[in-house]
Amino acid sequence: MDVSGVLEAHKQKFKSVTVEGKIIPVEYDLGLLAAYDQNPVDEGELNKNKDEYLQSLSRDNAQLLFNEIFQLPTISDDNGVMAMLPTPTTLLPREKPLPKPKPETRWEKFAKAKGIVKRKKERMVFDETSGEYKPRWGYKAINDDGTKDWLIEVPAGANPMDDQYEARREAKKERIDRNEKRHQRNMEEAAVASKLDRKTVNKGERPNMDNARAMKRKELESQILITKNSTASVGKFDKAIEGDLKPRGIKRQFAPTITDLSKEKAGNMNILDKIVGKNGEDLVNVRKAIKATKRQ
């Protein structure tokens, strides 16, 4: 049975993988799967049949790009055969600025000073007691402080009537709370230190942690004063607490009700001079005001 005619008819449905007619060679950046065609557009064909011309041009450039991709070295794995793309050569602008480096915590500074290198540990650890692997931390961790033990020995000097399971659970909660407070303190100190770093870098100086602590204390004092003034009486009728902060500022000074007439006259004349001017001079620059009006 001769099927050459059927194969030829089926072949005619597809276009050739060879693309010709490109005067200027197409440039490729295979790392970004991009092709740049610098050839001029045929305005006659574009005006004659816009959609077909653009589809044909896009198809030819896509075919050229696929031809280049199929020439790259390949690797095979469980997902199939994949091409190894080269490093991109086109520099693309960033949508957002580069992220700022995070300030160092107390532990990071201590580790850098002592030369301590962080080593990655495995997540799962073998537990010899149970004979199975358990996570190093988190839920059902291996270092669960023995809260799952069926028997706990009463420590020396402890009350034998106390619940040792409850004591271990409370101790664990206290450690977690203490670590969270330390973490929060480190983050606050790092944030304050970063502010000081920006200021000192502009001045060409080195940041001082004493300044960071003083800055943190000043912020806390200001927040305490704000909360004191948030009552209905603005803190006037609040109960006094020993060692409590008091707001500092300039108190308003009022003139006495009964005073010398000459002082009262001088004060009133001073106010009048500020309103209408002394010796009849103009308080407003008329020329400057006219220019500003014209400009608006």
Residue pairs with C-beta under 8 A, 6 or more apart in sequence:
15 59
15 63
17 63
17 66
17 67
19 60
19 63
19 64
19 67
22 37
22 39
22 64
23 39
24 37
24 38
24 39
26 35
26 36
26 37
26 38
26 39
26 61
26 64
27 35
27 36
27 38
28 34
28 35
28 36
28 65
28 68
29 35
29 36
29 88
29 89
29 90
30 68
30 69
30 72
30 85
30 86
31 85
31 86
31 87
31 88
31 89
31 90
32 88
32 90
32 92
33 65
33 69
33 85
34 65
34 90
35 61
35 62
35 64
35 65
35 68
37 57
37 61
41 57
42 53
45 53
46 53
46 54
69 83
70 83
72 83
72 84
72 85
72 86
73 83
73 84
74 81
74 82
74 83
74 84
75 81
75 82
75 84
76 82
102 190
103 190
103 191
103 193
103 194
103 197
104 112
104 190
105 186
105 187
105 190
106 186
106 189
107 186
110 116
111 117
111 118
121 136
122 136
123 135
123 136
124 133
124 134
124 135
124 136
125 133
125 134
125 135
125 136
125 142
126 132
126 133
126 134
127 133
127 134
127 142
134 140
134 141
134 142
135 141
135 142
136 142
136 143
137 143
145 168
145 171
145 172
146 152
146 168
147 165
147 168
147 169
147 172
152 164
152 165
152 168
154 160
154 162
154 164
155 164
158 164
158 167
188 216
189 209
189 212
189 213
189 216
192 212
192 215
192 216
192 219
193 207
193 209
193 212
195 215
196 207
196 208
196 211
196 212
196 215
197 207
200 206
200 207
221 245
224 245
225 245
225 247
228 235
228 238
228 244
228 245
228 247
229 235
229 247
231 237
231 238
235 247
255 267
276 283
277 283
